[in-house]
Amino acid sequence: MATLLSGYPYAPGLRPVAALVVIFTVDGGKLQVLLVRRSAPPYEGWWSLPGGLLAPAEGPDEAAVRKLEEETGVTDVYLEQLFTFHDLDGRGGVAVTYFALVDIGRAHLAQRNEWPPSWFAVENLPPLAFRNEMVVEYALRRLRAKLSYSNVVYSLLPPHFTMSQLQRVYEAILGRRLDKRNFRRRMLALGLVVPTGRRAAEGRHRPAQLYAFRERRPIIF
């Protein structure tokens, strides 16, 4: 069974070493994860997380940034190392795992016939190669926990957004509805977002106030 090697950026002496990236976005009110359809054995035709073996003289962090850019076209987003998994491939390999948060409006998925990427709702994933579902589950737990003490969702939203849009992102991640008044009160009390003085129309309702994150970088509160 795959195990976690916590406390190490990677495990020296264990080979091969790969980097895997769990790339999350929110679209259509659903939390989605990016998967790649494998075009070669093993698990040909299966879906798996973006990743691969480290290039010569490349570290895990560099590999994670490279894969993120190859698959989505962006790099200036929230990216965090998770843990190092051992033996996901059943051959004693080491996988240094990461998760990233990408605004769906900025992502431009790679267009290719082989190893094509696609978004999947986290709640309805296909069978995954190399027990990658373990990595997705671990990343989801980490992301949900971070909502209680950080502003990481800034990476899932455009520069300006309504309070309703912000709430929908939280609800998509948590997988449950939130009370509108309590949510608004908490966001303003924490000082994570500030009004921009601008408004945007939402359906037939009166124009809604637009907000922006006070800081578009990771903050712990």
C-alpha positions in Angstrom: 0.0 0.0 0.0 1.2 3.5 -0.7 2.6 5.4 2.3 3.4 9.0 3.1 7.0 10.1 3.7 6.3 13.3 5.6 8.9 15.8 6.5 11.1 15.3 3.4 11.1 17.4 0.1 11.8 14.0 -1.5 13.4 10.7 -0.5 17.0 10.4 -1.5 18.1 6.9 -2.5 14.7 5.8 -3.6 14.2 5.9 -7.4 12.4 6.7 -9.6 11.2 10.0 -8.3 8.2 11.7 -9.9 6.3 15.0 -9.3 2.5 14.9 -9.4 0.2 18.0 -9.3 -3.4 18.1 -8.2 -4.7 21.1 -10.1 -8.1 22.3 -8.8 -10.5 24.9 -10.3 -14.1 25.8 -9.7 -16.5 25.8 -12.7 -20.3 25.6 -12.8 -20.4 25.5 -9.0 -18.3 22.4 -8.9 -14.8 21.8 -7.6 -12.9 20.2 -10.5 -9.6 18.6 -10.9 -7.4 18.3 -14.0 -6.6 14.8 -15.3 -4.6 13.5 -18.2 -5.6 10.6 -20.4 -2.6 8.2 -20.6 -1.5 7.3 -24.1 1.0 4.6 -23.2 1.4 1.6 -20.9 1.1 1.1 -18.1 -2.6 2.0 -17.6 -2.9 3.1 -21.3 -6.3 4.8 -21.7 -6.7 5.5 -18.0 -6.8 8.9 -16.4 -4.2 10.2 -14.1 -2.8 13.3 -12.5 -0.4 15.5 -14.4 3.1 14.7 -13.6 6.1 12.5 -14.5 9.7 11.7 -13.7 12.0 14.5 -12.9 14.1 15.8 -15.8 17.9 15.7 -15.4 19.1 18.2 -12.7 15.5 19.1 -12.0 14.1 19.3 -8.5 10.5 18.4 -7.6 9.4 22.0 -7.2 10.7 22.9 -10.6 9.0 19.9 -12.1 5.7 20.8 -10.5 5.8 24.4 -11.9 6.8 22.9 -15.3 3.8 20.5 -15.4 1.4 23.3 -14.2 2.5 25.5 -17.0 2.4 22.7 -19.6 -1.1 21.8 -18.8 -2.8 25.1 -17.9 -0.5 27.8 -19.4 -0.2 29.6 -16.0 2.4 29.6 -13.2 1.6 32.6 -11.0 -1.0 30.7 -9.0 -1.2 29.1 -5.5 1.0 26.0 -5.5 1.9 24.0 -2.4 3.7 20.8 -1.7 1.6 18.1 -0.1 3.5 15.0 0.9 5.8 12.4 -0.6 4.1 9.2 -1.5 6.0 5.9 -1.7 5.0 3.1 -4.0 2.0 4.5 -5.7 3.2 2.7 -8.8 3.7 -0.6 -7.1 7.4 -0.5 -8.1 8.9 1.3 -5.1 8.9 4.7 -6.8 8.6 8.0 -5.0 6.0 10.7 -5.9 6.4 14.2 -4.6 2.9 15.6 -4.7 1.6 19.2 -5.0 -1.7 21.0 -5.3 -2.5 24.1 -7.3 -5.5 26.4 -7.5 -6.3 27.9 -10.9 -9.0 30.4 -11.9 -11.0 28.7 -14.7 -11.0 31.9 -16.7 -7.2 32.0 -16.9 -6.6 28.3 -17.6 -5.8 27.3 -21.2 -5.5 23.6 -21.4 -2.9 22.0 -23.6 -4.3 21.0 -27.0 -2.8 17.7 -28.0 -4.0 14.3 -29.4 -1.9 12.2 -27.1 -2.0 12.6 -23.3 -4.9 15.1 -23.5 -6.0 16.9 -20.3 -9.6 17.5 -19.2 -11.4 18.8 -16.1 -13.5 16.4 -14.0 -15.8 17.1 -11.0 -14.1 15.9 -7.9 -17.3 14.2 -6.8 -17.4 12.1 -10.0 -13.9 11.0 -11.0 -13.2 8.1 -13.3 -11.0 5.2 -12.1 -7.5 6.6 -11.8 -4.1 5.1 -12.6 -1.4 4.5 -10.0 -3.9 5.0 -7.1 -4.0 8.7 -7.8 -7.3 8.9 -6.1 -5.4 8.8 -2.8 -3.5 11.9 -3.8 -6.7 13.8 -4.8 -8.3 12.9 -1.5 -5.3 14.0 0.5 -5.2 17.3 -1.5 -8.9 17.9 -1.0 -8.5 17.5 2.8 -5.6 19.9 2.8 -7.5 22.5 0.8 -10.6 22.3 2.9 -8.6 22.7 6.1 -6.8 25.7 4.7 -10.1 27.5 4.2 -10.4 28.0 8.0 -7.1 29.9 8.4 -5.9 31.2 5.0 -7.0 33.2 1.9 -5.9 30.6 -0.7 -9.1 30.9 -2.6 -7.8 34.1 -4.1 -6.2 31.9 -6.8 -9.6 30.6 -7.9 -11.2 34.0 -8.5 -10.7 36.9 -10.9 -9.4 40.2 -9.5 -12.9 41.5 -8.9 -15.8 39.4 -7.8 -19.1 39.5 -6.0 -19.7 38.1 -2.5 -22.0 35.5 -4.0 -19.2 34.3 -6.4 -16.8 34.1 -3.4 -19.4 32.1 -1.4 -20.0 29.7 -4.3 -16.2 28.9 -4.4 -16.2 28.1 -0.7 -19.3 25.9 -1.1 -17.8 24.1 -4.1 -14.7 23.2 -2.1 -16.6 22.3 1.1 -19.4 20.4 -0.7 -22.2 22.0 1.3 -24.3 25.2 1.4 -23.3 28.1 3.6 -25.6 30.7 5.3 -25.3 33.9 3.2 -25.4 36.4 6.0 -23.0 34.5 8.2 -20.6 34.0 5.3 -20.6 37.7 4.4 -20.1 38.7 8.0 -17.1 36.4 8.5 -15.4 37.5 5.3 -15.6 41.1 6.1 -14.7 40.6 9.8 -11.5 38.7 8.7 -10.5 41.6 6.4 -9.7 39.2 3.6 -11.7 41.2 1.0 -12.4 44.9 0.5 -15.2 46.6 -1.5 -13.9 48.1 -4.8 -16.7 50.8 -5.1 -17.8 49.1 -8.3 -20.9 47.0 -9.0 -21.8 44.3 -11.5 -25.1 43.0 -12.6 -26.1 39.5 -11.6 -29.2 38.2 -13.5 -32.3 40.2 -12.8 -31.2 41.5 -9.4 -29.9 44.9 -8.6 -26.2 45.4 -9.4 -24.0 43.6 -6.8 -21.0 45.1 -5.0 -17.7 44.0 -6.3 -14.9 43.0 -4.0 -11.2 42.3 -4.2 -8.8 40.4 -2.0 -6.8 42.7 0.2 -3.7 40.6 -0.7 -3.4 38.3 -3.7 -0.7 36.2 -2.0 -1.0 33.5 0.7 -1.9 34.9 4.1 -2.5 33.0 7.3 -5.0 34.5 9.8 
